[in-house]
């Protein structure tokens, strides 16, 4: 993610489950999001690790982003 006005979850179904995205997009503060590294790593897991993808997807659907990072 080189663009400052982008989100690591852009293009992924997981972005729709981020409670901070719309507000940050509206105020053009996506680059200031403290969860960027977590989201980047989480997206890699969802897209490339079949075993972890199911449990990670469940976490997203039940708790949403960024709540899943606060455990």
Buried (B, 14 or more C-beta within 10 A) or exposed (E): BEEEEBBBBBEBEBBEBBEBBEEBBEEEEBEEBEBBEBBEEBBEBBEEEEEEEEEBBEBBEEBBBBBBBEE
